[in-house]
């Protein structure tokens, strides 16, 4: 694999990118931006007006950056060095992340209803039961990224119910929150890692992912 400086030098100036910005309150905020090349492995990320609140950014925090390159994307682990101005972050690329090392199972983009809920144990007197409904963004046999109108109140022992296409009953599993991305208009992207699931249920998810992948490939061929 090429060195990180060489990878940054090969990227296009003004390339479109998406970054998960670590915030001081412990959440991540996912924003679209443009990569402006500098003295590699350093570079700037430039955001749309009013999209970035520099006062909430955790300086020296490491995060993930996805950069569009040709017909694919480059995944990078980066460090935010400083808030340069109200629209710009100065960053340093640390290493490239291979897709295989980022997930146990391949993911596909799929939008389907999902419900996340929490039921406190008998000794959890201070915890309250809750349930929120949302929509999946992408899915794999090992996790799911979904959009909700509010942030989950707990991060562990979350029950997920996923309504998959062609299935009469929802797929059930237990999961934990890996990351929460705060979006505009009080919406949240929540990344879950599946911690408990029956083998048959996981097979259903993987089968659904394969079918959706084939469908998307067919549609791409038709368009091209």
C-alpha positions as CSV (number, residue, x, y, z in Angstrom):
1,X,0.0,0.0,0.0
2,X,1.3,3.5,-0.9
3,X,2.5,5.8,1.9
4,X,0.0,8.3,3.3
5,X,1.8,11.3,1.8
6,X,1.7,9.7,-1.6
7,X,-2.0,8.9,-1.2
8,X,-2.7,12.6,-0.4
9,X,-0.6,13.8,-3.3
10,X,-2.6,11.6,-5.7
11,X,-6.0,13.0,-4.6
12,X,-7.6,15.8,-6.7
13,X,-7.6,19.3,-5.3
14,X,-11.2,20.4,-4.4
15,X,-12.2,16.7,-4.2
16,X,-15.6,16.1,-2.6
17,X,-15.4,14.4,0.8
18,X,-17.4,13.4,3.9
19,X,-16.0,13.7,7.4
20,X,-17.1,12.5,10.9
21,X,-16.1,15.4,13.1
22,X,-15.6,14.6,16.8
23,X,-17.4,17.1,19.0
24,X,-16.5,18.2,22.6
25,X,-19.7,16.7,24.0
26,X,-18.8,13.2,22.8
27,X,-20.8,13.0,19.6
28,X,-19.7,12.9,16.0
29,X,-21.1,15.2,13.3
30,X,-21.1,14.0,9.7
31,X,-20.6,16.8,7.2
32,X,-19.9,17.1,3.5
33,X,-16.8,19.2,2.6
34,X,-14.1,19.9,0.0
35,X,-10.5,18.8,0.4
36,X,-8.0,21.5,-0.4
37,X,-4.5,20.2,-0.8
38,X,-1.5,21.7,1.0
39,X,1.8,20.3,2.1
40,X,1.0,16.6,2.3
41,X,0.1,14.8,4.5
42,X,-1.5,18.1,5.7
43,X,-4.6,19.5,4.0
44,X,-7.6,21.7,4.6
45,X,-11.3,20.7,4.7
46,X,-13.6,23.5,3.6
47,X,-17.3,23.5,4.5
48,X,-20.4,25.2,3.2
49,X,-21.3,28.5,4.9
50,X,-22.9,28.0,8.4
51,X,-22.4,24.2,8.2
52,X,-19.4,24.1,10.7
53,X,-19.5,25.3,14.3
54,X,-15.8,25.5,15.1
55,X,-16.5,26.1,18.8
56,X,-17.8,22.5,19.2
57,X,-15.0,20.7,17.4
58,X,-12.6,18.6,19.4
59,X,-9.2,19.7,18.4
60,X,-6.5,17.1,18.0
61,X,-9.3,14.5,17.6
62,X,-8.9,11.6,15.2
63,X,-11.7,10.8,12.8
64,X,-12.6,9.2,9.5
65,X,-12.6,11.0,6.2
66,X,-14.1,9.6,3.0
67,X,-12.7,11.3,-0.2
68,X,-14.2,10.8,-3.7
69,X,-11.4,9.6,-6.0
70,X,-12.1,8.7,-9.7
71,X,-15.0,6.2,-9.5
72,X,-14.3,5.0,-6.0
73,X,-13.7,6.4,-2.5
74,X,-10.6,6.6,-0.3
75,X,-11.1,6.0,3.5
76,X,-8.6,7.9,5.7
77,X,-7.9,8.2,9.4
78,X,-7.1,11.8,10.0
79,X,-6.4,14.3,12.8
80,X,-8.0,17.7,13.1
81,X,-5.2,20.0,14.0
82,X,-7.0,23.3,14.3
83,X,-10.1,25.3,13.3
84,X,-8.6,27.6,10.7
85,X,-11.7,29.8,10.3
86,X,-15.5,29.5,10.4
87,X,-15.5,27.3,7.3
88,X,-12.1,25.5,7.4
89,X,-10.4,22.8,9.4
90,X,-6.6,22.2,9.1
91,X,-6.0,18.4,9.2
92,X,-3.3,15.8,8.9
93,X,-3.8,12.4,7.3
94,X,-2.6,9.5,9.5
95,X,-3.2,6.4,7.5
96,X,-5.4,4.8,4.9
97,X,-8.1,2.4,6.0
98,X,-8.9,-0.6,3.8
99,X,-12.6,-1.4,3.5
100,X,-11.9,-5.0,4.7
101,X,-10.6,-3.8,8.0
102,X,-13.5,-1.5,8.6
103,X,-16.3,-4.0,8.7
104,X,-16.8,-7.7,9.2
105,X,-19.4,-7.9,6.5
106,X,-19.9,-6.0,3.3
107,X,-22.5,-3.2,3.5
108,X,-25.1,-2.1,1.0
109,X,-27.2,1.0,0.9
110,X,-30.8,0.1,1.7
111,X,-33.7,2.2,3.1
112,X,-36.2,0.3,5.2
113,X,-38.1,0.9,8.5
114,X,-36.2,0.2,11.7
115,X,-37.1,0.4,15.4
116,X,-34.7,0.7,18.3
117,X,-35.8,0.1,21.8
118,X,-34.4,-0.3,25.3
119,X,-35.9,-2.2,28.3
120,X,-34.0,-1.6,31.6
121,X,-33.2,-4.6,33.9
122,X,-34.8,-5.0,37.3
123,X,-31.8,-3.2,39.0
124,X,-31.7,-0.3,36.6
125,X,-34.1,1.9,38.6
126,X,-32.8,5.1,37.1
127,X,-33.1,4.0,33.5
128,X,-36.3,4.4,31.5
129,X,-37.7,2.3,28.7
130,X,-37.8,3.9,25.3
131,X,-38.4,3.2,21.6
132,X,-37.7,5.2,18.5
133,X,-38.5,4.6,14.9
134,X,-36.3,5.4,11.9
135,X,-35.0,4.3,8.5
136,X,-31.9,2.4,7.7
137,X,-29.2,4.0,5.5
138,X,-27.0,0.9,5.0
139,X,-27.0,-2.6,6.3
140,X,-24.7,-5.6,6.8
141,X,-24.6,-8.8,8.7
142,X,-22.7,-7.2,11.4
143,X,-24.2,-3.7,11.8
144,X,-26.5,-1.0,10.5
145,X,-26.5,2.7,10.0
146,X,-29.9,4.4,10.5
147,X,-31.5,7.8,10.6
148,X,-33.7,8.7,13.7
149,X,-35.5,11.8,14.8
150,X,-33.7,11.7,18.2
151,X,-30.6,10.3,19.8
152,X,-30.8,6.9,21.6
153,X,-30.8,7.5,25.4
154,X,-28.7,4.4,26.0
155,X,-25.8,2.8,24.0
156,X,-25.8,-0.9,25.1
157,X,-28.4,-3.7,25.0
158,X,-30.4,-2.0,22.3
159,X,-33.0,-4.2,20.6
160,X,-33.4,-3.6,16.8
161,X,-36.4,-4.6,14.7
162,X,-35.6,-4.3,11.0
163,X,-38.4,-4.6,8.4
164,X,-36.6,-6.2,5.5
165,X,-38.1,-6.4,2.0
166,X,-39.9,-9.7,1.3
167,X,-40.0,-10.7,5.0
168,X,-43.3,-11.1,6.8
169,X,-41.8,-10.5,10.3
170,X,-39.1,-8.1,11.3
171,X,-35.6,-9.3,11.9
172,X,-34.7,-9.0,15.6
173,X,-31.2,-8.6,17.2
174,X,-29.4,-6.9,20.0
175,X,-26.9,-4.2,19.3
176,X,-24.8,-1.4,20.8
177,X,-24.3,2.1,19.6
178,X,-20.9,2.6,18.0
179,X,-21.2,6.2,16.9
180,X,-23.9,8.9,16.8
181,X,-23.8,11.6,14.1
182,X,-25.7,14.8,14.7
183,X,-27.3,16.2,11.6
184,X,-29.3,19.3,10.9
185,X,-32.9,19.7,11.9
186,X,-32.5,17.6,15.0
187,X,-31.9,14.4,13.2
188,X,-29.3,11.7,14.1
189,X,-27.4,9.1,12.2
190,X,-26.7,6.2,14.5
191,X,-24.3,3.4,13.7
192,X,-25.0,0.1,15.5
193,X,-22.8,-3.0,15.9
194,X,-24.9,-6.2,16.2
195,X,-23.9,-8.0,19.4
196,X,-26.5,-10.8,19.6
197,X,-28.4,-12.4,16.7
198,X,-29.7,-15.8,15.8
199,X,-27.9,-17.5,12.9
200,X,-31.1,-17.6,10.8
201,X,-31.7,-13.9,11.3
202,X,-28.2,-13.0,10.3
203,X,-28.6,-15.2,7.2
204,X,-31.7,-13.3,6.3
205,X,-29.9,-10.0,6.6
206,X,-27.0,-11.2,4.4
207,X,-29.3,-12.7,1.8
208,X,-31.2,-9.4,1.7
209,X,-27.9,-7.5,1.2
210,X,-26.9,-9.8,-1.6
211,X,-30.2,-9.3,-3.3
212,X,-30.1,-5.6,-3.0
213,X,-26.5,-5.5,-4.2
214,X,-27.5,-7.5,-7.4
215,X,-30.5,-5.1,-7.9
216,X,-28.3,-2.0,-7.7
217,X,-25.8,-3.5,-10.1
218,X,-28.5,-4.4,-12.6
219,X,-29.9,-0.8,-12.4
220,X,-26.4,0.6,-12.9
221,X,-25.9,-1.5,-16.0
222,X,-29.2,-0.3,-17.4
223,X,-28.3,3.3,-16.8
224,X,-24.9,3.0,-18.3
